[in-house]
Amino acid sequence: MTATDHRPGTAVDQIEGASQPGRPRPDPAPSAGGTVWRYAAAALVLGLTLTVGFFAGRAGGGPVSAPPRPMASGAHVGHGPGGLEVSRDGWTLALDTPDLAAGRPGELAFRITDPTGAALTAFQENHERRMHLILVGRDLSGYQHVHPEMSADGTWRVTVTPATPGPLRAIADFWPQGAPAGVTLGVDVPVPGRYAAGPLAPPEETILVDGYTVTLDGGLRAGESNQVLVWLGHDGQPVNDLQRHLGAYGHLVALRQGDLAYLHVHPAAASQPSSVVAFGVTVPSAGTYRLFFEFRHLDEVRVAAFTVIV
C-alpha cells in the first residue's frame, strides 16, 4: 500500500497486484469468489460504520462524505501525535528500571508522576484497562501491547523479554482520573549490547499471520481523514466471528519511522464481528509508518504488521 494508490472513499477497490507471482492472495483464493466476498462484506460494514454518502460515492464515483471518526487515543486535540515526550500536561513518565537484558525476562517498572514528583494512583479505565503500554524497538521491531499491574504506591510493573539489544521504546497510554482527555508519554528503555537496526519490511497489501490472510485496503495521505479497511480470511474463508479485544473488534496502532510518533485508532462503535474492520486514520505527516492491526479470533490475540509509505 502506498499513499497514492487510493484516495479516501476508494477503500473497497480491488487490490492492485494481488495476483502477481510471489505475492500472497487474499482469501478466498478464486478471484471471482474473493471479489464477491469482499464486496458483500464491504456492503455490510459500510452500512453500519460509514455514511450513506461514502457508500454512494464509492458505487457511483460521486462526491465522498467522511464517515464518523473512530476515537484515536494516542493523539489528543491540539497536541498532534503522542508518545514523543516524557512529560506532558503536568504528567511525567518516571522509569524505575535502569535497563533490561536481551533474551532474558526482566521487570519493567515505572510511575506516572505529577509536578511535585508524587505518583499518580487514580486512573480512569480506557478500553477495559487503566494502562496500555506499547513496547517496540527503535527499528520498529518486536512490537508488544501489554497491560502492567499497578501497586498501591502507584508503581506499574510488567515482565518484558527484549528480543535483541538496542533502545526499547515504551509508550504509556493512560487517562488520569478526572482529566479532560487521555495522555500518552514515551521513554527509551536501555537494552545493552551490540545494536544493529534491522531493515523495515517492504510495503505489502496482503500478509499471512498464523494462517490468517490479512489485507490492508486504502491509502494514507498526510493531514487527511483516510478510510482504511482491514480484511481477514482464514483457511480460504472470511472470518465472520471476530471476538472483542479490549472492547472493540480490532485496534490499529501507527508508529512513524524515526521518532516513533504514536497514533492509536479504534473502529467505529457500530462495528460488527465481520471479516472486514473499518478505521478512520489521519497521519500527521509524510513519511514511513508501521501499522499494527490487533485482532482476536478463537480466543487468541494476533498482530498483523504493515509498512506504509505516505
TORKOLFI-810337 format. One line per 8 residues: their letters; for each residue x, y, z of C-alpha. Coordinates in steps of 0.02 Angstrom, whole numbers, plus 50000, padded with zeros to 5 digits. Last residue first. Layout:
! TORKOLFI-810337
a) X:Y:Z  ...
***
This chain:
! TORKOLFI-810337
vivtfaav) 50142:50413:50149  50236:50248:50142  50151:50106:50234  50235:49955:50314  50110:49829:50381  50106:49725:50542  49973:49594:50583  49952:49556:50767
rvedlhrf) 49861:49410:50846  49753:49391:51001  49689:49217:51039  49516:49160:51096  49468:49086:50926  49490:49259:50850  49556:49422:50922  49628:49563:50818
efflrytg) 49774:49684:50829  49824:49782:50673  49999:49857:50685  50038:49994:50559  50221:50040:50529  50240:50211:50452  50359:50288:50327  50349:50475:50300
aspvtvgf) 50229:50615:50257  50147:50699:50404  50012:50693:50539  49926:50529:50494  49736:50533:50498  49652:50362:50504  49466:50317:50500  49452:50130:50525
avvsspqs) 49341:49993:50456  49355:49808:50501  49314:49675:50371  49276:49491:50403  49128:49529:50516  49113:49545:50706  49014:49710:50693  49069:49891:50702
aaaphvhl) 48939:50016:50764  49060:50097:50887  49177:50146:50746  49342:50054:50743  49483:50105:50860  49638:50209:50820  49802:50226:50915  49929:50350:50846
yaldgqrl) 50110:50360:50900  50261:50459:50839  50405:50336:50833  50537:50471:50801  50619:50388:50651  50484:50280:50574  50309:50338:50620  50207:50218:50728
avlhgyag) 50025:50175:50690  49921:50068:50808  49758:49992:50743  49640:49900:50859  49512:49766:50819  49332:49720:50852  49324:49831:51005  49309:49821:51195
lhrqldnv) 49487:49771:51234  49479:49635:51101  49303:49587:51050  49291:49424:50956  49288:49406:50767  49158:49285:50702  49145:49321:50516  49321:49273:50464
pqgdhglw) 49309:49253:50275  49353:49079:50210  49506:49005:50124  49579:48931:50282  49565:49100:50370  49523:49270:50293  49526:49444:50367  49506:49611:50277
vlvqnseg) 49565:49775:50355  49483:49931:50286  49559:50106:50290  49465:50267:50254  49581:50416:50265  49549:50580:50356  49679:50697:50283  49833:50777:50361
arlggdlt) 49955:50663:50271  49878:50548:50141  49852:50364:50175  49788:50235:50050  49656:50101:50069  49649:49913:50094  49757:49822:50220  49739:49636:50188
vtygdvli) 49761:49498:50318  49765:49315:50267  49765:49212:50426  49868:49052:50439  49972:49116:50586  49990:49288:50505  49999:49299:50315  50018:49468:50229
teeppalp) 49921:49568:50100  49948:49750:50048  50137:49741:50060  50259:49883:50092  50435:49818:50121  50485:49754:50294  50597:49875:50387  50780:49828:50395
gaayrgpv) 50854:49782:50564  50948:49908:50670  51112:49838:50733  51145:49851:50919  51285:49766:51011  51230:49750:51191  51135:49844:51324  50944:49858:51321
pvdvgltv) 50908:50037:51376  50724:50087:51397  50677:50239:51292  50532:50346:51353  50358:50392:51292  50203:50480:51357  50022:50473:51300  49886:50566:51397
gapagqpw) 49698:50543:51395  49574:50684:51398  49476:50800:51514  49563:50735:51670  49454:50674:51815  49552:50513:51841  49710:50518:51737  49688:50432:51568
fdaiarlp) 49826:50317:51505  49936:50273:51355  50116:50233:51405  50239:50216:51261  50399:50117:51298  50532:50123:51162  50667:49991:51176  50842:50053:51137
gptaptvt) 50958:49917:51074  50995:49736:51111  50881:49600:51040  50723:49503:51085  50675:49607:51236  50589:49499:51368  50468:49603:51473  50381:49568:51638
vrwtgdas) 50262:49707:51690  50256:49830:51834  50167:49995:51868  50213:50089:52026  50074:50196:52101  50110:50160:52284  49967:50034:52296  50039:49925:52158
mephvhqy) 49990:49942:51975  49984:49797:51853  50053:49818:51677  49947:49795:51521  50043:49743:51364  50046:49787:51180  50205:49717:51104  50301:49757:50943
gsldrgvl) 50471:49671:50924  50534:49776:50777  50501:49959:50739  50688:49999:50717  50683:50092:50882  50618:49931:50958  50437:49923:51015  50340:49918:51178
ilhmrreh) 50163:49989:51190  50091:50004:51365  49905:50024:51395  49858:50073:51572  49688:50083:51658  49617:49944:51552  49446:49900:51477  49459:50022:51332
neqfatla) 49501:50166:51449  49480:50144:51636  49514:50306:51729  49671:50312:51832  49694:50366:52014  49866:50318:52082  49975:50459:52016  50148:50459:52094
agtpdtir) 50208:50616:52181  50352:50709:52097  50280:50881:52135  50236:50912:51951  50136:50748:51946  50210:50574:51924  50166:50424:51817  50270:50279:51881
falegprg) 50380:50146:51803  50436:49965:51821  50494:49845:51685  50535:49678:51762  50651:49564:51666  50637:49411:51555  50801:49371:51466  50837:49375:51279
aaldptdl) 50911:49549:51283  50936:49615:51459  50836:49763:51526  50895:49931:51591  50885:50057:51734  50705:50010:51782  50616:50145:51882  50562:50249:51732
altwgdrs) 50466:50406:51776  50337:50451:51641  50292:50629:51684  50124:50718:51700  50098:50907:51705  50010:50914:51537  50155:50825:51454  50319:50743:51507
velggpgh) 50422:50602:51428  50376:50669:51257  50356:50589:51085  50221:50464:51132  50077:50556:51051  50044:50634:50881  49974:50811:50875  49942:50908:51035
gvhagsam) 49791:51018:51000  49666:50876:51012  49747:50717:51077  49844:50590:50977  49858:50418:51055  49675:50387:51097  49607:50399:50921  49418:50383:50928
prppasvp) 49334:50320:50770  49284:50460:50652  49108:50453:50582  49125:50428:50396  49183:50567:50278  49071:50603:50129  49127:50561:49953  49067:50653:49799
gggargaf) 49017:50544:49653  49102:50390:49583  48941:50292:49580  48972:50146:49696  49106:50228:49804  49012:50393:49815  48854:50300:49864  48944:50212:50005
fgvtltlg) 49026:50372:50069  48862:50467:50057  48771:50334:50156  48895:50362:50296  49013:50232:50365  49001:50110:50509  48847:50003:50488  48809:50010:50302
lvlaaaay) 48994:50018:50265  49020:49858:50361  48884:49758:50275  48917:49824:50099  49103:49796:50122  49074:49616:50174  48973:49585:50016  49106:49673:49912
rwvtggas) 49246:49571:49989  49155:49405:49973  49104:49435:49791  49281:49489:49745  49358:49339:49831  49238:49223:49741  49289:49296:49574  49475:49291:49615
papdprpr) 49474:49111:49674  49588:49104:49829  49466:49151:49967  49564:49229:50043  49681:49368:49988  49824:49312:49877  50003:49308:49935  50132:49385:49819
gpqsagei) 50262:49285:49726  50177:49298:49558  50057:49444:49539  49875:49408:49579  49856:49538:49715  49941:49669:49606  49811:49804:49633  49684:49771:49769
qdvatgpr) 49506:49778:49702  49426:49941:49760  49342:49940:49931  49449:50081:50002  49402:50202:49864  49323:50334:49979  49486:50415:50030  49603:50418:49879
hdtatm) 49689:50259:49832  49861:50203:49773  49950:50369:49804  49998:50345:49985  50065:50172:49955  50000:50000:50000
***
